[in-house]
Amino acid sequence: MDFRNIRILIIDDFSSMRKILINTLNKLGYYNIVEIDSHKKGWELLQKETFNLVISDFNSPEMTGVELLYQIRKTPGLKHQKFLMVTAESDKRILLRTKHLHIDGYILKPFKIEVLKAKLDALLK
C-alpha cells in the first residue's frame, strides 16, 4: 500500500486526542493528515476536498460525529466516504446510533496501535 497517497481527515475537539491519533498514524506510515477541531468545519472541508478516510470523534459541541456521518451518507458525492469513529462510548450505543448510516468502523478509547492498524488495513486495502 502506498501510504503517501492516503489522505486522512481527523476531527476531534480535543487537540490532545488529535495529536495522539496523528502520532499513531505517523508510526504506521501515514503522513498525509489534516486535523480539524469541529465536525462543522470538517463538513465544510469535506465538501471542498477529497479524503480516503475520516477519523472522527463521537461527541463534539455544535455537531456530533453521528450528525456528520448522516450528512455524509445523504450527500451523493460523499455517501461512500470511509468513516471511522473513535469514541469512549459503549459499542452498543454506537451501533444503535450508526447502524442505519453504514459506519465503516469504530475504535474505543483508549486504543492500541495494533487495533488502529487492523482497522486501517481493513478499510484502506
C-alpha positions in Angstrom: 0.0 0.0 0.0 1.3 3.4 -0.9 0.7 5.4 2.3 1.8 8.7 0.7 -1.4 8.8 -1.4 -3.7 8.1 1.6 -5.4 11.3 2.8 -6.9 11.2 6.2 -9.1 13.8 7.9 -9.1 13.7 11.8 -11.9 15.5 13.5 -11.8 15.9 17.3 -12.5 18.8 19.5 -9.6 17.8 21.8 -6.1 18.8 20.5 -4.5 16.1 22.7 -6.6 13.4 21.0 -5.8 14.7 17.6 -2.1 14.6 18.4 -2.3 11.0 19.7 -4.0 10.0 16.5 -1.5 11.8 14.3 1.5 10.3 16.2 0.0 6.9 15.9 -0.8 7.3 12.2 2.7 8.5 11.6 4.1 5.4 13.3 2.1 3.4 10.9 3.4 5.3 7.9 0.5 7.7 7.3 1.6 11.3 6.9 -0.9 13.0 4.6 -3.2 14.0 7.5 -5.4 17.1 8.0 -6.7 17.8 11.5 -9.7 19.9 12.4 -11.4 20.7 15.7 -15.1 20.6 14.9 -17.5 18.4 12.9 -19.0 21.6 11.4 -15.6 22.7 10.0 -15.0 19.1 8.9 -18.2 19.1 7.0 -17.3 22.3 5.2 -13.9 20.8 4.3 -15.3 17.5 3.1 -17.4 19.5 0.6 -14.3 21.0 -0.9 -11.5 18.4 -0.5 -11.2 14.6 -1.0 -10.1 12.2 1.7 -9.6 8.5 1.7 -10.7 8.3 5.3 -12.4 10.4 8.0 -11.5 9.6 11.6 -14.0 11.3 13.8 -14.8 11.6 17.5 -18.3 10.6 18.5 -19.2 13.5 20.8 -18.5 17.1 20.0 -20.2 20.5 20.5 -22.2 22.0 17.7 -22.4 18.8 15.6 -21.7 15.2 16.7 -19.9 12.6 14.7 -23.2 10.8 14.1 -24.7 14.0 12.7 -21.7 14.4 10.4 -21.9 10.8 9.3 -25.6 11.4 8.5 -24.7 14.5 6.4 -22.0 12.5 4.5 -24.3 9.5 3.8 -27.1 11.7 2.4 -24.7 13.6 0.1 -24.4 11.9 -3.3 -20.7 12.7 -3.9 -19.7 11.7 -0.3 -22.0 8.9 0.6 -19.3 6.3 0.1 -16.7 8.2 2.2 -14.8 5.8 4.5 -15.6 6.8 8.1 -14.0 5.5 11.3 -15.4 6.6 14.7 -13.1 6.9 17.7 -15.0 7.1 21.0 -15.1 6.4 24.7 -18.8 5.5 24.4 -20.0 1.9 24.7 -20.1 -0.1 21.5 -23.9 -0.8 21.9 -24.6 3.0 21.9 -22.5 3.5 18.8 -24.1 0.6 16.9 -27.6 1.7 17.7 -26.9 5.3 16.5 -24.9 4.5 13.4 -26.1 1.1 12.1 -28.5 2.7 9.6 -25.8 5.1 8.5 -23.4 2.2 7.4 -20.5 3.2 9.6 -17.3 1.6 8.3 -15.9 1.0 11.8 -15.2 2.3 15.3 -12.5 2.2 17.9 -12.9 2.5 21.6 -10.7 4.9 23.5 -8.1 4.3 24.8 -7.0 2.3 21.8 -3.8 0.3 21.0 -1.8 0.9 17.8 -2.5 -2.7 16.7 -6.2 -2.1 16.8 -6.0 1.1 14.7 -3.6 -0.7 12.3 -6.1 -3.6 11.8 -9.0 -1.2 11.2 -6.9 0.9 8.7 -5.7 -2.3 6.9 -9.3 -3.4 6.5 -10.7 0.0 5.4 -8.0 1.1 3.1 -7.0 -2.1 1.3 
